């Protein structure tokens, strides 16, 4: 038997509101916030703005929204700026943990990503990604404390990279998830991945440890 001890607190906190104003009678749960990192053009003069995030030792709590693409942290079309989240704790959301979409040059190292729905880290159409020494734990299929074992309507997982390229996945722990601990793009038979994918551990997964 193996367990994980996770530190979810920090002196620097981003915490979504949980008061009555954050809920409605139709949706009686806190409507979590999203930290969005994106490049864009100013509408009045088309000046290019690059989105950046440089978090270290930050606790992000109760963020992300149910049944949406609004993750606790989302990098969307973020190409030019710094995208670095290290030694931080991202926990307890009603949606996905971290989404990386059409973005480049991402560093996720030394983080704890805990208690989310569908995905802890999901990257799609992105490149130059470093995912190192993270613990991704407690990723459920639905907003229930104990979803049925070995049941899911669609593929999901702790770490999912879809069609992303030029990635390095090393020394991570994927635990207490459904369908897959790691799901990574394949590479041609007889060849080696361009960057390292070593030292990873998947355990306590209701499904598969690794899908390539």
C-alpha positions as CSV (number, residue, x, y, z in Angstrom):
1,X,0.0,0.0,0.0
2,X,1.2,3.5,-0.9
3,X,-0.1,6.9,0.2
4,X,0.9,10.5,-0.4
5,X,1.3,13.3,2.1
6,X,0.4,16.6,0.4
7,X,1.1,20.2,1.5
8,X,-1.7,22.4,0.3
9,X,-1.1,25.7,2.1
10,X,1.2,28.7,1.5
11,X,1.8,32.2,2.8
12,X,0.5,33.4,-0.6
13,X,-3.0,32.4,-1.4
14,X,-5.4,32.7,-4.3
15,X,-8.8,31.5,-2.9
16,X,-12.1,31.7,-4.6
17,X,-15.0,33.2,-2.7
18,X,-17.3,30.7,-0.9
19,X,-19.9,33.1,0.5
20,X,-23.6,33.2,-0.4
21,X,-23.0,35.8,-3.2
22,X,-21.0,33.1,-5.0
23,X,-23.9,30.7,-5.1
24,X,-27.5,30.7,-6.5
25,X,-30.5,28.6,-5.8
26,X,-30.0,26.9,-9.1
27,X,-26.3,26.2,-8.5
28,X,-25.7,26.0,-4.7
29,X,-22.0,25.6,-4.9
30,X,-19.2,28.3,-5.0
31,X,-18.6,29.4,-8.6
32,X,-14.8,29.1,-8.7
33,X,-12.5,31.6,-10.3
34,X,-10.0,31.0,-13.1
35,X,-6.4,32.3,-13.5
36,X,-6.1,33.0,-17.2
37,X,-2.9,33.4,-19.1
38,X,-3.2,34.5,-22.7
39,X,-1.6,36.5,-25.5
40,X,-3.9,39.0,-27.2
41,X,-4.0,42.2,-29.3
42,X,-5.4,45.4,-27.9
43,X,-8.6,46.2,-29.8
44,X,-7.9,49.9,-30.3
45,X,-4.4,49.8,-31.7
46,X,-3.7,46.0,-32.2
47,X,-0.7,46.2,-29.9
48,X,0.5,42.7,-29.0
49,X,0.3,41.8,-25.3
50,X,1.9,38.6,-24.0
51,X,0.4,36.8,-21.1
52,X,2.8,35.6,-18.3
53,X,2.6,33.7,-15.0
54,X,5.4,33.2,-12.6
55,X,4.1,31.5,-9.5
56,X,6.3,30.0,-6.9
57,X,5.1,28.8,-3.5
58,X,1.5,29.9,-4.2
59,X,-1.6,28.1,-3.0
60,X,-4.6,28.2,-5.4
61,X,-7.7,26.9,-3.7
62,X,-11.3,26.3,-4.8
63,X,-10.8,27.5,-8.3
64,X,-12.1,26.1,-11.6
65,X,-15.8,25.7,-12.8
66,X,-17.9,22.6,-13.2
67,X,-18.6,21.3,-16.8
68,X,-16.6,24.1,-18.4
69,X,-13.2,24.8,-19.8
70,X,-12.5,27.2,-17.0
71,X,-9.7,25.5,-15.1
72,X,-8.0,26.7,-11.9
73,X,-5.1,27.8,-14.1
74,X,-5.6,28.1,-17.9
75,X,-2.9,29.0,-20.5
76,X,-4.7,29.7,-23.7
77,X,-2.9,30.8,-26.9
78,X,0.0,31.9,-24.6
79,X,3.1,31.9,-26.8
80,X,5.6,34.6,-25.9
81,X,5.5,35.3,-22.1
82,X,6.8,33.4,-19.1
83,X,4.6,30.4,-18.1
84,X,6.1,29.0,-14.9
85,X,4.3,27.5,-11.9
86,X,6.7,25.9,-9.4
87,X,6.5,24.6,-5.8
88,X,2.8,25.5,-5.6
89,X,-0.4,23.8,-4.5
90,X,-3.5,23.9,-6.8
91,X,-6.4,22.2,-5.1
92,X,-10.1,21.5,-4.6
93,X,-11.9,22.7,-7.7
94,X,-15.2,21.6,-9.4
95,X,-13.5,21.4,-12.8
96,X,-10.1,20.8,-14.3
97,X,-6.8,21.7,-12.6
98,X,-4.5,23.1,-15.3
99,X,-5.4,23.5,-19.0
100,X,-2.7,24.2,-21.5
101,X,-4.1,25.0,-24.9
102,X,-2.3,26.2,-28.0
103,X,0.6,27.5,-25.8
104,X,4.3,27.2,-25.7
105,X,7.2,27.2,-23.2
106,X,5.5,25.9,-20.1
107,X,7.3,24.9,-16.9
108,X,5.3,23.0,-14.2
109,X,7.7,21.8,-11.6
110,X,7.4,20.7,-7.9
111,X,3.7,21.3,-7.6
112,X,0.8,19.5,-5.9
113,X,-2.4,19.4,-8.0
114,X,-5.1,17.8,-5.9
115,X,-8.9,17.2,-6.0
116,X,-10.2,18.1,-9.4
117,X,-12.6,16.7,-12.0
118,X,-11.6,15.0,-15.2
119,X,-8.0,16.2,-15.5
120,X,-5.2,17.4,-13.2
121,X,-3.1,18.6,-16.1
122,X,-4.5,18.7,-19.7
123,X,-2.4,20.0,-22.6
124,X,-3.5,20.2,-26.2
125,X,-1.9,21.5,-29.4
126,X,1.0,22.9,-27.3
127,X,4.8,22.5,-27.3
128,X,7.9,22.9,-25.3
129,X,6.4,21.7,-22.0
130,X,8.3,20.6,-18.9
131,X,6.3,18.7,-16.3
132,X,8.7,17.7,-13.6
133,X,8.4,16.5,-10.0
134,X,4.7,17.1,-9.6
135,X,2.2,15.2,-7.5
136,X,-1.2,15.0,-9.3
137,X,-3.7,13.3,-7.0
138,X,-7.4,12.8,-6.5
139,X,-8.7,13.3,-10.0
140,X,-12.4,12.2,-10.2
141,X,-14.9,11.5,-13.0
142,X,-17.7,13.5,-11.5
143,X,-18.4,15.8,-8.5
144,X,-18.9,13.0,-6.0
145,X,-16.7,11.9,-3.1
146,X,-16.4,8.3,-4.2
147,X,-17.4,7.7,-7.9
148,X,-17.9,4.1,-9.0
149,X,-14.7,2.1,-9.5
150,X,-13.6,1.4,-13.1
151,X,-16.4,3.5,-14.6
152,X,-16.1,6.6,-16.8
153,X,-18.1,8.0,-19.7
154,X,-15.1,9.5,-21.5
155,X,-11.4,9.1,-21.3
156,X,-9.8,11.3,-18.5
157,X,-6.7,11.2,-16.4
158,X,-4.3,12.8,-14.0
159,X,-1.9,14.0,-16.8
160,X,-3.1,14.1,-20.4
161,X,-1.1,15.7,-23.3
162,X,-3.3,14.9,-26.3
163,X,-1.4,15.9,-29.5
164,X,1.2,18.2,-27.8
165,X,4.8,18.0,-29.0
166,X,8.3,18.6,-27.5
167,X,7.5,17.7,-24.0
168,X,9.4,16.4,-21.0
169,X,7.6,14.4,-18.3
170,X,9.9,13.4,-15.4
171,X,9.7,12.3,-11.8
172,X,6.0,12.9,-11.4
173,X,3.5,11.0,-9.3
174,X,0.0,10.4,-10.6
175,X,-2.2,8.9,-7.9
176,X,-5.8,8.2,-7.0
177,X,-7.2,8.9,-10.5
178,X,-9.6,7.3,-13.1
179,X,-8.9,5.9,-16.5
180,X,-5.2,6.8,-16.7
181,X,-2.4,8.2,-14.6
182,X,-0.4,9.4,-17.7
183,X,-1.7,9.6,-21.3
184,X,1.0,10.8,-23.6
185,X,1.3,11.1,-27.4
186,X,3.0,8.2,-29.1
187,X,6.2,8.4,-31.2
188,X,7.2,6.2,-34.3
189,X,8.2,2.6,-33.6
190,X,12.0,2.2,-33.4
191,X,12.6,5.8,-32.4
192,X,13.0,7.5,-29.1
193,X,11.2,10.5,-27.7
194,X,13.1,13.7,-28.2
195,X,13.0,14.6,-24.5
196,X,13.0,12.6,-21.2
197,X,10.0,10.6,-19.9
198,X,11.6,8.9,-16.9
199,X,11.1,8.5,-13.2
200,X,7.3,8.8,-13.2
201,X,5.1,6.7,-10.9
202,X,1.4,5.9,-11.2
203,X,-0.4,4.2,-8.4
204,X,-4.0,3.7,-7.0
205,X,-5.4,4.4,-10.5
206,X,-8.9,3.1,-11.4
207,X,-7.8,2.1,-14.9
208,X,-4.4,2.3,-16.5
209,X,-1.1,3.7,-15.2
210,X,0.2,4.8,-18.6
211,X,-1.4,5.1,-22.0
212,X,0.8,6.0,-25.0
